[in-house]
Amino acid sequence: MKKVLLFIAFFILTAGYTFSQGVIISEIVASPSGNYPKYVELTNTSAGEINLNGYTVNLYVNGNTTVFRHYTFASDFMLPSEASVVLTNMDNSTDGQKWSDFNLNTPNLVITSTVAYGNGNDVYELVDASDVVIDRYGNVGNDFTGEDWEYTKSYSFRKSTVHTPTPDFESLQWYCAGVDALVGHEDDLSPYLTPGTHILTNSTGSLSLTYPTGGENFNTGETVTITWTSSGINELVIQGKKTDEEGYETLTDDPVKANIGSLDFPVPTDAEEGDYQLRLVCVEDPTLMSESGEFHITDIHFGGLDDNYPFWPENGATGVSIVLNDHKITINFNEPVQPGTGNAYLKKFSDNSIVKTFNANNPNDFFTNPNNEYSIMFDVGSDLDPDTKYYVEIENGAIIDMAPAQNKYEGFSGSDTWSFTTEEATMINKKNSDIVIGPNPVTNKMIISAQKPITRIQILNYVGQTIEDKKISGQRVTIPVTEMSKGIYLVRVSFTDGTVKVQKVIKR
């Protein structure tokens, strides 16, 4: 997978501000007492219109898990993109206010419904035509036992700020409902609320990226201080992309407070050399943004080993099949790599004798993985000895990256960095008449070999559920198991002669 520049902030929280685009409950207005107008507002946050036929809004009161009232769209009702429909007790008012007084963004999308008679301690639930709950919205404060209700229904709950304008309303609302952010915001609520007007409201603020602006050159590993000026906005997100690629990536897990004015980022050591751009985007109004010109990143570092799976077989692995993975071992990196100049060695731990020398100039036994440009493979060429500990050494410069300067991998020596032990001879002899499965325990790939043709392989967990079921024609197969959970599995192998063998395998 080709990497693009991903800056990593010195301080980033992990919680996100996202929701699925579609129809959401964008605002509710209730009153704890009195007969003031109340409403439930639904908004289409997607790019196209949505037919609400079969959609239902449920009202739960006082923490009760039984639906108190509901409203179902019983016929075709097309809700345009970024439009809102309001369910309301339209004419129920003590002060002469009518819903016709309100400047709704789509005035004809107003429906009289008793579902809007909730008070500030109630919950509204939106269910689609397939009876799937897609949104819930309500107040979990005061005497409402919202946490119990949440646990009972097993749905995620969105908690929003309660606003108390004049008259005695409570308003819970999304601000910029079409934006991937929940931002506390009070509309201009005097003299009364205006449903729909808070959706995609444009900001009156300003935002300007002041560094980098374009033309700069940064090195991998260097810390860059991004600076900006802003006014009238609360939060922003920082995005980046390689100039020759489509679309920006958001570089911060959470929005950044606009008033801090700067943020330090280290350029990753495994960033690809090339031209890049940055962009700042206002959370409250995504149309407000500021983009840099092109700046260059020079790759002066080797990216290093893959953080999760640097070696196969894994360092310290035991029970490794003597045939390995088609007699090959693999080292994985964080960036595309290629053979450089020098050697790698496979040695026996017992006497440090060299089993195989891999020369970087020999493409037959030292080469970039044809299926993964981030990996180098070494071809051992023959079976290893059973019950034997081996280790690998790599000379400085034997592996290099793809940067114009071709940075060198420093390599390693000794037995501490990458060693493994093969399976016991007694187990091999016992299994030769049936099947050989290795390595065991297994981490990434399971290799199954047999002395007779295989027709089918099934992997079952310990409660009997089938995890994998493959039809096979041959005597050897490799099965990826990276996505399997850790635990004990049964491998069931069926042969052409009708016999079946079962072995236990441990997934680490």
N, C-alpha and C positions, 0 to 999 in steps of 0.2 A: 504494500500500500504506500503510495507516494505521500510524503509528509509535507504539509504546509506549515508556515510559521505559526507556532502557538506560544505566545508569551505566557509566563506564569507569574501571577502577582505575588508580591511578598505577603500580602494579606488578602485572603479570599474566603468568604463563607461558602458553605456547601449547599444551602437551601436555594431552590430555584423559584422563579416567579413565572410559571407557565400554566396554560390551560389549553385544552383541545379546542380548535376552532370549530364553530358550529353555532347552534342556538344555546344561549346561556340565560340565566336569570340575572339580568344586569342591575335591577334595582327593585326594592320594595319600599313602600311608604305605608306606615300604619300609625295608629294613635292609641296610646294606652287607655284613653277615655274619650267620650264624646263621639259625635257622628261626622267628623271631618272626612273629606274625600280620601279614599285609600286606593292604592293600586299595586299590581304586580307587573313589572315590565320585563318582557323577553326581547332579546336582541340577537340578530343574525350577524355573527362576527366573521362569517366565511365570505369568499369572493363571489359566490353565486347565490341565487335565490333558493330557498328551502321550502318544501311543501310541509306544512304543520299538520296535515291530516293524520289523525291518530295520536298526536302528541297530547299529553295530559299534564296539568298542573295540580298537584296535590297540596292540601293545607293540613298541617298537623298542629294541634293546639296544646299548650300547657305541658309539653313533654310527652304527650300521648303518642304511642306508636301506631295507632289506628287512624286512617285518613278521616278527617273531620268533614272537609268539603273537597270537591275536585271540579275542574273544568276540562273537558276534552274537546279538541278541535275535531268535529264529527264529519267534516267535508273538506274538500281541497281549500287550503288557505296558504297562498304563496307569500312568503315573507322575503322581501328583497334584501340584497346584501347591505349590511350596515344600517338596516331599518329596525325599528322597534314596534312591538305590538303591546298594548296596555290592557290588562284585565282590571276592571275597576267597578266599584259601587258608584257609578257615574254621577248620579244626581243626589246622593245622600250627603247633604251638607247643612250646616246650621248657620252659615254666614253668607249665603248667597253665592258662594263660589261654585262654578260648574266646570266640568272638564273641558267644555268648549272654550273656557278662558285660557287654557294652557296652550302653549305654542309647541305642540308635539311635532317631531321631525317628519312624521307621516300621519297627518291628522285623521285620516279615515281608518287607521288601525287602532281603534278603541272599541273594546267589547265590555258590555255590562256583565258582571259575574259575581256571584256571592262568594267565590273563592277569595276575593279581595277583602273580606271582612275580618282578617286576622288582626291581632294586636302585636305589640312589640316583642312578645315572648314566644312567638310562633315560628314555624318553619315551613318553607315552601319547597316543593320537590318537583323537578321537571323530568318527565318520563317520555321517551320517544315511542314511535309507533310499534317498535318491537318489544315494548315493555322493559326497556333498559333505562335505568336511572342515569341521566347524563349531567344533572346538576342539582345541588341543594343549597338553600340560602335561608338564613334566619338569624335570630338573636339568641345567643346562648347565655345571656346575662340574666340578672334579676332572679325570678323564681323558676325560670325554665331549666329543667334538668337535661340540658343539651348533651352532656357527655354520655349519659345513659342511653339517650336516643341514638346518638352516633354509634355507640358500641353495638346496640341491638340491630341497627340497619346495616352495619358493616360497610358504610360508604364514607369516602373522604368528605370532610366538612370544611367549607370555606368560612372563616370567621372574619367579619368586616367591622369597621368602626361604626358605631351608632351615632348619628347626627341628630341633634334636637333643635330644629329651627322653630320659627314662629309661623303659624300657630303650633299647637301641641302635637307635632309630628315626630316620628322616628324614621329616618331614612338610612337604609343600608344599600350601598351602591358600588358598582364598578366605575372607575374613572378610566377613560380610553379603553372601552371594552374590547376593541379589536387589537389591542397591544398585549404582548406577552408580559404584562406586569400588573400587579395589584397595587394601586397607589391610593392612599387615603386622601380624599378630596371633598370639600364642601362646595356645592354649587352656590350661585347667588340665589339664596332661598327666600329673599324678601320680594314681594310679600308672601309668595307661596312657591312650592316646588314646580319644576317644569320637566316632566318625564321626557326622556329621549334626548334632551339637549346636552347631557354630559357625555354622550357617546362620541368618541373621536373628536373631542374638543381641541382646537389648535391652541398651542401655547403662544403667549405674547412675549416670551423670553428670547434670549440670544445665546448662541454657543459658537465658540471659535477655537479650533485647534491651533495652538501657537508653536508646538514643537513635538515631533518633527514636522516640517512643512514640505519637505522634498529636497532632493539633492544631497542628503547626508549619507555617510557610509558608516555602518556599524559592523563590528566583528562578533562572531558567535562567542557567547560567554560574557559579553559586555552588558552593563546595566544602563538602560536608557530611561531617562526621566521624561515622561510624556506630560506636557503642560497644556492648559487651556484657560480661557476666560469664559464666564457665563453670567447670566442674570435672569431672574424670573423663572428658573427651573430648579427642580429638586434633585433629580438623579439622571445619570447617563450610563450608557454601556459603551465599552471600547471594542471595536471590531478591527480585524486585519485580514489581508489576503495577499497572495502573490499576484503581481500585476498581470501576469499572463493567464490567470485562472479566473473562472466565473464565480461571483458571489463571495461575500464577506463571511468570516466566522467570528462569532462573539468570543472574545478572549477572556472575559471575566465571568465567573459563575453567578455573581450577583451584581445588580446595578451599583454604581459608584456614586457617592455623594458629590454633587456638582460643585459645592462650595469649597472642596479641598484644593482644587485647582491644579493638582499634579499627582502623578502616581509613578513609582519606580517599577520597572520590569527588567528582568534579565533576559537577554536573547538566548534561547536554548542552544546548547553546544551541538545539538544534532539538527539544527535548522539548515535547510538546503540553501546553498548560495543562490542569490538572485535579487530581483527588484520587488519591492513590497510597497503596500500602502496601508495607512491607518485611517479609521473613521470613528468619530464620536457621534452617538445618536441619543437624542433626548428621550427618556422613557415616557414622559407625559405626552409628548407630541413627536412621534417618530419621523414626521416630515422635517423636523428641525435637526440638522446634522451638519458636521464639518469634516471635510476629507483632506488628507495630506496629498502632496505630490509624491512621485516615486522616490524612494530611498533604497540604498543598496545594502545587502548583508553579505559580508565576506566570510566564508567558512574557513576558520583557522583551527578547528578542533576536530578530532575524530570523535564520532558520536558515542562510542562506547557500546558495551554489551546490552542486549535486550534485558529490560528490567524484570520480566516475568519468566521467560524460558531461555536462558542464555545457552544451555547445552543440551544435546541429546546424544547418548544417555545423560541423564541429569547427574550433576556432581554428587558423589556419594551413593548412587543407585546400586542396588544389589539385585541378584537374580536376573541380570541382563542376558538376553538370548545370545548364544555364541555366534549366531548368524547376523546379529545386530539388525539394522534396517537395510536389508539387501547389502550387507557388509559395509555400510556407510555410517559415519558419525557426523554430527552437525553442530556448528557454532552460529549463534544468532545475534544480530546487532540492531541498533536503533536507527540505522540509516543504510542506504544501498552501499554494497561493498564489492570488492574484487580482489583477486590474488595480486600481491605486490612482488617483493623480491625476498627470498629466504625460504626457510623450511618450517614445517611443523613435524612433531614426532609423537608416535604412540609407543609407550614404554611399559614394561612390566614393573610393578611396584617391588617385587621380591628382590630383584637384582639390578634394577635400573637399566636393563638391556633394552635396546631399540627393537621393537617389533616391526615398525614400518616408518620410513621417512617419506614425508609428503613434501615435494618440491613445488614451490609456487609457479615454476615455469613448466610444470607437467600437468596439462589439462586433464589427463586421465585419472589422476588421484587427488587433485587439489583444484577446486573449481567453485564458481558461484552457483548456488542452487538454481536450476533452470525454472523452478516454480516460485522462487522467492528471492528477489534481489538483495534482501537483507541477510541472507544466510550463505555461509561457506560450508561446503561438504568435503569430507576426506574419505576416499575409498580405501578401506583396509585390504580388500581384495580376496580375503579368505576367512574361514571360520576362526574364531578365537578359541583359546584353551578354556575348558570349563573350570569353574571354581577358582578363578584367577583375577587378581586386582590389577587394573591397568590405569595409567594416567597419561595426559596429553600435555605437551609443551609447544608453544608457538613463539617463534623469534620476532623481535621488533621489526616491523616493516613487511612481514610476510603477508599481511592483509592491509589494504588501504581503502579509503573511501572514494567516492566519485567526484569530489570537489576538484576544481581546476588545479589547486595546489597539491592534491592527492595526499591528504593527511594520513599518517601512519598509525596503525594499531600497535600499541607498545608491547603486546604479547604478555607471556608469563612463563615461568619455569618452576620446576618442582612439582610435587604431587598434591599440593593443597588446593589448587584452583579447580582442576577438572579430573576427577578419578571415578571409576566405577568397577564393579565386580560382577563377573559372569555367573551364570547359574551352575548349580552343583552337577557333577557328572552322573551321580546316582539318579537324579531326577531326569536327566536327558535320556539315560538308558531305559528308564522305566517308561518314558513317554514315546520312545522311538517307534514302538509298534502302533501307537495311536496318533497322538498329536503333540506338538510343542507350541506352547503359548508363551510369548515373552515380549518385553520384560514383565516381570511380576514381582512386586507391584508395578503398575503401569501408570504413566502420567499423560503422555500425548498420543502415542500410537501403539496399538496392539497388533503384533505379528503372529499369525497362526499358520503353522506348517504341519503337514501330515505325510504319512508314507503311502497314502492311497487317495484317490480323487474325492474331493469334498463337493457336496451338492448344496448345503445350506448351513448358515451360521446364525445362531440366535443368542442374544445377550439378555439375560433376565436379572432383575434385582431380587433381593431376598424375600420379597412378598409375592414373587411369581409374575410380576408385570414384565412384558417384553419391551426392552429398551431399543433393541436393534434386531432386524430380521433381514438377512441378505441371502439371495440365491447365488451360489458360487459354482464355477466350473474350473477346477484346478486343484493344486495341492498346496497353494500358498496364497495368503491374502493379508493385506494391511488395513486395519480399521482405525480411523481417528476416534479418540475417546476424550478429547480435550473438554468437550461440553458436558460430559457425564459428571454427576456429583460424586464426591468421595464416598467410598464404601466398598462393600463386598458384592460381587456379581457372579453369576453362573454363566459360563460359556457352553452352549450346546452345539456340537458339531455333528452333522449328518453326512454319511458317506454314500457313494453310489451303490455299495453292496447292501444298503439297508440298515447298517449298524449306526449306533449313535453313541458319542462319548461326551461326557460333561466334566468340566473342570472349574474350579473356583479361582477367581481373579480378584485382586485387590486394586481399586482405583485410588490413587493418592491425589 
